[in-house]
Amino acid sequence: MYIYQTGTFLQPANDKRTSLKEHLKAANCSPSLRRAGRFNQLAVLGAKACCSGLDPLSECNLIITTVNGPIANTGILLESVIQQRQIPMPFNFMNSQNNSACFYVAQALAIRGSSLVCMHSTAPIESAMVLAKIQWASANSRPVLVGHVDEWTLPSYRHPTGYSTERQTLSMEGSSWFLLSNEPMTTQPMARVLELTLSISADEVITTLNQHNCHISSVTWDLDQASKELLISIIKSTDSLSINTHSPLEGTEQFSRRLKESKELLYCRLHQTSGNFNLVLLKRNVA
């Protein structure tokens, strides 16, 4: 698996929920996006940032992954149906569907390949990469555009089902994207994924790294220094401990940013439950 391009659109999550109109205009997005819903707008802005300067991606598949989906529009829809006893408005209904983002991204980038949406609470981008591998295993050799999208909802909002967003920990909203291919393309890839494994133990992390002749100190951990030292001590003692240092969206953005900026070869991210790890092992020098 090769990573050819990355792109991100992120902004701080806060109660203001400022309009994305100027961002959409600057990205030359279709005027029809003004009624597309914030989740869909965030998806398109990130996807266009990823594919800027590339040839048209008509022969490309699309995978969107998310933790919460279009939660704001879903809340509005449920409120109108359950509390107000009204028939849902067409655009509210369409914008509450996860796969509506696929339509808008495909329309913006003229993508004609297959599309799907997956939801995963702890490893969304890694799960999407696994789905890309499954597609390639089924003789579908098309490149895959993978994106992680999540939006912020007002902390004061509470819809009739009793779900409250008051405890949201999301500090950013937006989308981060990766253009993946199983085969060499015309441009030079950014990195090659050597290993992609979800929810493995500390012992299995050590075994995998040893198989690739990697010393633990050379790994780029997606953690601050204190957490990195703690993690290394955990692995060396093979103890189990759950550590969560950031939201999945911010973790995806850090993955994208470090892939562009860092000279390190490896990347590893913690799973949020059961003390397990999600391991994405990269090799930057792929020539």
Backbone torsions as a table, in degrees:
resi	resn	phi	psi	omega
1	MET	NA	127.6	179.0
2	TYR	-111.9	142.5	173.5
3	ILE	-103.6	117.4	-175.0
4	TYR	-100.9	-29.1	-176.2
5	GLN	-156.9	148.8	173.6
6	THR	-133.5	157.3	177.9
7	GLY	-160.9	148.6	-174.5
8	THR	-141.8	140.8	165.0
9	PHE	-127.0	111.4	-179.1
10	LEU	-133.3	148.6	172.3
11	GLN	-148.6	156.2	-178.5
12	PRO	-60.2	139.4	176.9
13	ALA	-87.8	123.4	178.7
14	ASN	-152.1	175.5	-174.5
15	ASP	-68.8	-15.3	-175.5
16	LYS	-73.2	-32.8	-176.8
17	ARG	45.0	60.4	-177.3
18	THR	-61.9	149.1	-178.2
19	SER	-62.8	147.3	177.5
20	LEU	-98.0	11.6	-174.1
21	LYS	-56.4	-47.0	-177.6
22	GLU	-67.3	-36.9	177.4
23	HIS	-64.4	-41.9	179.8
24	LEU	-65.0	-39.2	179.1
25	LYS	-66.1	-43.4	-179.7
26	ALA	-64.5	-29.9	-179.9
27	ALA	-89.1	7.4	179.3
28	ASN	56.5	42.4	179.2
29	CYS	-81.3	156.0	180.0
30	SER	-63.4	141.8	177.0
31	PRO	-58.6	-23.1	-179.5
32	SER	-64.7	-17.7	-179.5
33	LEU	-70.2	-12.7	-177.7
34	ARG	-64.6	-21.0	178.6
35	ARG	-112.0	17.2	-173.3
36	ALA	-83.5	-11.3	-175.7
37	GLY	91.1	146.6	-174.2
38	ARG	-62.8	-41.3	179.5
39	PHE	-56.3	-47.1	-179.6
40	ASN	-67.5	-37.5	178.5
41	GLN	-64.7	-43.0	177.5
42	LEU	-61.4	-38.6	179.0
43	ALA	-63.2	-46.7	-177.7
44	VAL	-65.8	-41.9	-179.0
45	LEU	-61.9	-42.3	178.0
46	GLY	-68.7	-41.0	-179.2
47	ALA	-64.4	-40.9	179.0
48	LYS	-67.4	-34.3	176.2
49	ALA	-64.9	-37.0	179.6
50	CYS	-68.6	-40.0	-171.1
51	CYS	-97.9	8.4	179.6
52	SER	-60.6	129.0	177.8
53	GLY	86.1	-3.7	179.9
54	LEU	-89.8	157.9	171.1
55	ASP	-65.8	159.2	178.6
56	PRO	-52.1	139.2	-176.0
57	LEU	-103.5	43.5	-176.0
58	SER	-59.9	-40.9	180.0
59	GLU	-92.8	65.6	-176.4
60	CYS	-142.7	144.5	174.3
61	ASN	-94.9	160.4	-173.6
62	LEU	-129.9	128.5	175.2
63	ILE	-129.3	121.8	175.7
64	ILE	-110.9	133.2	179.6
65	THR	-123.6	149.4	-174.9
66	THR	-156.1	156.6	174.9
67	VAL	-90.4	-48.4	-174.3
68	ASN	-111.9	-16.0	-176.5
69	GLY	70.5	-166.5	-179.3
70	PRO	-76.2	70.8	-169.1
71	ILE	-67.7	-32.0	-179.2
72	ALA	-66.9	-48.1	179.5
73	ASN	-68.5	-32.3	175.9
74	THR	-63.2	-41.6	177.5
75	GLY	-62.9	-43.3	178.5
76	ILE	-62.3	-42.4	180.0
77	LEU	-62.3	-47.6	-178.8
78	LEU	-65.6	-36.0	179.0
79	GLU	-64.0	-43.1	-178.7
80	SER	-68.6	-36.2	-177.0
81	VAL	-81.0	-46.7	-172.5
82	ILE	-84.5	-46.3	-174.3
83	GLN	-87.1	-44.9	-176.1
84	GLN	-92.4	-7.3	178.3
85	ARG	56.4	42.9	-179.1
86	GLN	-112.5	156.1	172.6
87	ILE	-72.5	132.6	-177.4
88	PRO	-63.2	140.9	175.3
89	MET	-69.8	144.0	-174.7
90	PRO	-54.0	-47.2	-177.0
91	PHE	-70.2	-34.9	176.2
92	ASN	-62.2	-40.3	179.1
93	PHE	-66.6	-48.0	-178.4
94	MET	-62.9	-40.0	-177.3
95	ASN	-75.9	-9.2	176.5
96	SER	-88.0	-4.9	-178.8
97	GLN	-90.4	131.2	-178.8
98	ASN	-56.9	-42.2	-173.0
99	ASN	-77.9	-1.3	175.0
100	SER	-64.4	-30.5	178.2
101	ALA	-62.6	-35.4	177.6
102	CYS	-60.6	-42.2	179.9
103	PHE	-60.4	-48.6	-175.7
104	TYR	-68.4	-37.8	177.5
105	VAL	-67.7	-44.7	179.0
106	ALA	-61.9	-39.4	178.3
107	GLN	-65.8	-42.6	-177.7
108	ALA	-67.0	-32.2	-175.2
109	LEU	-109.8	5.4	179.7
110	ALA	57.5	40.1	178.5
111	ILE	-83.3	131.6	-179.4
112	ARG	-115.9	6.0	-179.9
113	GLY	-81.5	-172.5	179.8
114	SER	-73.2	160.0	178.6
115	SER	-143.5	150.3	174.7
116	LEU	-156.7	161.9	178.3
117	VAL	-123.4	135.2	174.2
118	CYS	-125.6	146.0	178.3
119	MET	-115.6	131.3	179.4
120	HIS	-148.2	129.8	-171.6
121	SER	-80.7	-20.7	-175.0
122	THR	-122.4	-28.6	-176.7
123	ALA	-137.9	61.3	-174.8
124	PRO	-63.8	-47.9	-175.0
125	ILE	-71.0	-37.0	177.9
126	GLU	-64.7	-39.3	178.3
127	SER	-63.8	-38.9	177.7
128	ALA	-64.5	-37.6	177.0
129	MET	-64.5	-37.6	176.3
130	VAL	-63.0	-41.4	177.8
131	LEU	-62.9	-37.0	176.8
132	ALA	-62.4	-42.0	177.7
133	LYS	-61.9	-38.5	178.6
134	ILE	-63.8	-41.0	178.0
135	GLN	-61.4	-44.0	179.9
136	TRP	-66.6	-31.7	178.5
137	ALA	-67.8	-21.0	-179.7
138	SER	-94.9	25.6	176.3
139	ALA	70.9	18.0	174.0
140	ASN	-98.0	103.1	-171.3
141	SER	-95.7	9.3	-178.2
142	ARG	-65.5	149.4	170.2
143	PRO	-60.6	157.5	-178.6
144	VAL	-127.1	127.4	174.0
145	LEU	-95.3	115.7	-175.1
146	VAL	-111.8	131.4	179.9
147	GLY	-137.8	141.8	174.2
148	HIS	-107.8	122.0	-175.9
149	VAL	-126.1	133.0	171.2
150	ASP	-151.4	145.9	-178.2
151	GLU	-119.3	161.1	177.0
152	TRP	-95.6	142.8	171.0
153	THR	-118.8	153.5	-177.0
154	LEU	-58.3	133.2	-177.8
155	PRO	-65.1	-18.8	179.5
156	SER	-85.3	-6.6	-174.8
157	TYR	-78.8	136.7	177.5
158	ARG	-143.8	119.1	-178.3
159	HIS	-97.8	168.4	-166.1
160	PRO	-61.4	-16.9	-179.6
161	THR	-76.8	-6.9	178.3
162	GLY	98.2	-2.8	179.5
163	TYR	-73.6	131.9	178.8
164	SER	-118.9	139.2	177.3
165	THR	-97.8	11.7	-176.1
166	GLU	-63.9	-24.1	-176.8
167	ARG	-102.6	16.2	179.2
168	GLN	-58.3	139.3	177.7
169	THR	-106.0	-1.4	-178.6
170	LEU	-64.8	121.9	179.6
171	SER	-107.4	-5.7	175.8
172	MET	-134.6	155.2	170.6
173	GLU	-133.8	153.5	-179.4
174	GLY	147.1	-150.9	179.4
175	SER	-151.6	147.5	175.6
176	SER	-125.9	139.0	-170.2
177	TRP	-132.0	151.5	178.3
178	PHE	-137.0	133.2	171.8
179	LEU	-97.3	115.6	-175.1
180	LEU	-112.4	150.4	173.5
181	SER	-147.6	147.2	177.6
182	ASN	-90.2	-9.6	-177.9
183	GLU	-131.3	154.3	177.8
184	PRO	-59.3	138.6	176.1
185	MET	-106.7	-173.5	-175.4
186	THR	-72.7	-24.1	179.8
187	THR	-101.1	164.6	180.0
188	GLN	-75.5	128.9	178.6
189	PRO	-71.1	155.3	176.4
190	MET	-75.9	-37.5	-176.4
191	ALA	-162.6	161.7	173.3
192	ARG	-115.5	133.3	178.2
193	VAL	-85.6	113.6	-179.7
194	LEU	-84.5	-32.7	-175.3
195	GLU	-147.5	136.4	177.2
196	LEU	-140.5	105.8	-174.3
197	THR	-136.9	134.1	-179.0
198	LEU	-105.3	140.7	170.5
199	SER	53.1	65.2	176.7
200	ILE	-116.0	159.5	-176.9
201	SER	-79.2	169.9	177.4
202	ALA	-60.7	-40.2	178.3
203	ASP	-60.3	-41.3	-179.6
204	GLU	-69.2	-33.4	174.7
205	VAL	-60.5	-47.9	-179.4
206	ILE	-60.3	-45.2	-179.7
207	THR	-60.5	-44.8	-179.1
208	THR	-64.1	-44.8	179.2
209	LEU	-62.7	-40.0	179.0
210	ASN	-64.6	-34.5	179.1
211	GLN	-63.0	-29.8	179.5
212	HIS	-100.4	16.6	178.3
213	ASN	56.0	44.2	-178.1
214	CYS	-108.4	129.1	173.4
215	HIS	-87.1	143.5	-171.8
216	ILE	-59.9	-29.9	-177.1
217	SER	-71.8	-13.5	-179.0
218	SER	-90.9	0.5	-176.9
219	VAL	-81.1	135.6	173.6
220	THR	-87.3	97.7	179.5
221	TRP	-82.1	140.8	-179.9
222	ASP	-83.1	59.0	-173.0
223	LEU	-146.6	162.8	170.0
224	ASP	-74.8	172.0	-172.9
225	GLN	-61.9	-41.9	-178.9
226	ALA	-63.6	-42.5	179.2
227	SER	-69.2	-34.2	178.0
228	LYS	-61.7	-47.0	179.7
229	GLU	-63.0	-38.6	177.8
230	LEU	-64.4	-42.5	-178.9
231	LEU	-63.4	-43.0	179.3
232	ILE	-61.0	-40.1	178.5
233	SER	-66.8	-34.2	178.1
234	ILE	-65.0	-46.8	-178.6
235	ILE	-63.7	-42.0	-178.5
236	LYS	-65.6	-32.0	179.7
237	SER	-94.2	-3.0	-178.7
238	THR	53.2	27.1	173.5
239	ASP	-79.0	165.0	-179.3
240	SER	-112.8	130.4	-179.8
241	LEU	-154.9	139.8	-179.8
242	SER	-93.1	126.0	178.5
243	ILE	-131.5	130.8	176.9
244	ASN	-128.5	113.6	-173.1
245	THR	-104.7	-12.1	-178.5
246	HIS	-164.3	166.6	175.4
247	SER	-71.9	156.0	179.5
248	PRO	-56.7	-38.5	-179.0
249	LEU	-64.4	-44.1	178.4
250	GLU	-66.1	-34.7	175.9
251	GLY	-63.6	-39.9	177.5
252	THR	-64.4	-41.8	179.6
253	GLU	-64.8	-40.8	177.9
254	GLN	-63.9	-39.4	176.6
255	PHE	-57.2	-49.5	-178.9
256	SER	-62.5	-45.8	-176.8
257	ARG	-66.2	-44.7	-178.2
258	ARG	-68.6	-30.4	177.0
259	LEU	-63.4	-35.3	179.5
260	LYS	-77.6	-37.7	-167.8
261	GLU	-100.7	-33.9	-170.3
262	SER	-82.1	148.4	174.5
263	LYS	-94.3	-1.6	179.4
264	GLU	-69.2	156.8	-176.0
265	LEU	-94.8	-22.4	-168.0
266	LEU	-122.1	159.2	179.7
267	TYR	-144.1	138.6	177.0
268	CYS	-145.3	142.2	-179.4
269	ARG	-132.3	145.3	-177.5
270	LEU	-80.5	143.1	168.7
271	HIS	-78.3	153.6	-175.8
272	GLN	-87.7	-15.0	-175.3
273	THR	-129.1	151.7	172.3
274	SER	64.0	13.0	177.2
275	GLY	68.5	18.6	-178.4
276	ASN	-94.2	173.1	-173.6
277	PHE	-124.9	150.5	166.0
278	ASN	-106.8	120.8	-174.7
279	LEU	-110.5	121.2	170.7
280	VAL	-120.2	108.7	-174.8
281	LEU	-100.9	117.8	-174.2
282	LEU	-112.5	149.7	169.7
283	LYS	-122.6	118.3	-176.0
284	ARG	-79.9	-36.6	-178.5
285	ASN	-83.9	90.2	-172.6
286	VAL	-105.2	-0.6	-177.4
287	ALA	-67.0	NA	NA
